[in-house]
Amino acid sequence: MPDAVPRWKPPRLKSPRTREQAHYTTSRWAAIRRAVIVRDAARCRVCLRAVGGRELHVDHILPLEDGGTDDLANLQVLCREHHGAKTIAEQRRRGFI
């Protein structure tokens, strides 16, 4: 009986989403995030509610995908509700929804 022919498997690549998320695990991002939270006094820029823990999101005003940067002027604190609404609006604009 002949040996089985090995099947070709394409190399596994990290998905673009995984690479994007890796950015948010660096010590550089942690320092930037802390600076934004201090600057904004941990308050959502939309509703001005004090937020913390999982309710506190640091948002890129102009998303990285659209040419935004991690510059402090391009970052803001948002509560979970307003960050979610902004993200949905951006996805609609891009035609993802």
KABEL-V359527 format. One record per pair of residues at least 24 apart in sequence whose ideal C-beta (glycine too) atoms are under 10 Angstrom apart, sorted by the first residue. I is the first residue (numbers start at 1). J is the second residue. D is the distance in Angstrom with one decimal. If there is no record, write none. Layout:
# KABEL-V359527
i->I j->J d->D
i->I j->J d->D
This chain:
# KABEL-V359527
i->20 j->64 d->7.6
i->20 j->65 d->8.6
i->23 j->64 d->8.0
i->23 j->70 d->8.4
i->24 j->58 d->9.1
i->28 j->70 d->8.0
i->29 j->58 d->8.8
i->29 j->70 d->7.2
i->32 j->58 d->7.9
i->32 j->70 d->5.5
i->32 j->71 d->8.9
i->32 j->72 d->7.2
i->32 j->75 d->7.0
i->33 j->57 d->9.8
i->33 j->58 d->4.9
i->33 j->70 d->9.5
i->33 j->75 d->8.1
i->33 j->77 d->9.4
i->34 j->58 d->9.2
i->35 j->72 d->6.1
i->35 j->75 d->8.5
i->36 j->70 d->9.6
i->36 j->72 d->6.3
i->36 j->74 d->9.8
i->36 j->75 d->4.6
i->36 j->76 d->7.0
i->36 j->77 d->6.2
i->37 j->75 d->9.7
i->37 j->77 d->6.0
i->38 j->77 d->9.8
i->39 j->72 d->6.8
i->39 j->75 d->8.6
i->39 j->76 d->9.1
i->39 j->77 d->8.3
i->40 j->72 d->10.0
i->40 j->75 d->8.7
i->40 j->76 d->6.4
i->40 j->77 d->4.0
i->40 j->78 d->9.2
i->41 j->77 d->8.3
i->42 j->77 d->6.4
i->43 j->77 d->6.3
i->43 j->78 d->9.7
i->43 j->79 d->8.8
i->44 j->76 d->8.6
i->44 j->77 d->6.1
i->44 j->78 d->5.3
i->44 j->79 d->4.0
i->44 j->80 d->9.0
i->44 j->81 d->8.2
i->44 j->82 d->5.7
i->44 j->83 d->8.5
i->45 j->75 d->10.0
i->45 j->76 d->4.5
i->45 j->77 d->6.1
i->45 j->78 d->6.2
i->45 j->79 d->9.2
i->45 j->82 d->7.9
i->46 j->76 d->8.8
i->46 j->77 d->9.6
i->46 j->78 d->6.3
i->46 j->79 d->7.4
i->46 j->81 d->8.6
i->46 j->82 d->4.3
i->46 j->83 d->9.1
i->46 j->85 d->8.5
i->46 j->86 d->8.4
i->47 j->78 d->8.9
i->47 j->79 d->6.3
i->47 j->81 d->7.9
i->47 j->82 d->6.4
i->48 j->79 d->9.6
i->49 j->79 d->5.7
i->49 j->81 d->9.1
i->49 j->82 d->9.1
i->50 j->77 d->9.8
i->50 j->79 d->9.3
i->51 j->77 d->7.0
i->51 j->78 d->8.2
i->51 j->79 d->4.7
i->51 j->80 d->7.7
i->51 j->81 d->9.6
i->51 j->82 d->9.6
i->51 j->83 d->9.9
i->52 j->79 d->10.0
i->53 j->80 d->9.7
i->54 j->80 d->6.9
i->55 j->79 d->5.6
i->55 j->80 d->5.0
i->55 j->81 d->8.4
i->55 j->83 d->9.5
i->56 j->80 d->8.0
i->56 j->83 d->9.2
i->57 j->81 d->9.7
i->57 j->82 d->8.3
i->57 j->83 d->4.0
i->57 j->84 d->8.6
i->57 j->86 d->9.3
i->57 j->87 d->9.3
i->58 j->83 d->8.9
i->59 j->83 d->5.4
i->59 j->86 d->6.5
i->59 j->87 d->8.4
i->60 j->86 d->9.8
i->60 j->90 d->9.9
i->61 j->86 d->9.1
i->63 j->87 d->9.0
i->63 j->90 d->6.2
i->63 j->94 d->9.4
i->65 j->90 d->8.5
i->65 j->94 d->8.0
i->66 j->90 d->8.3
i->66 j->93 d->9.4
i->66 j->94 d->9.0
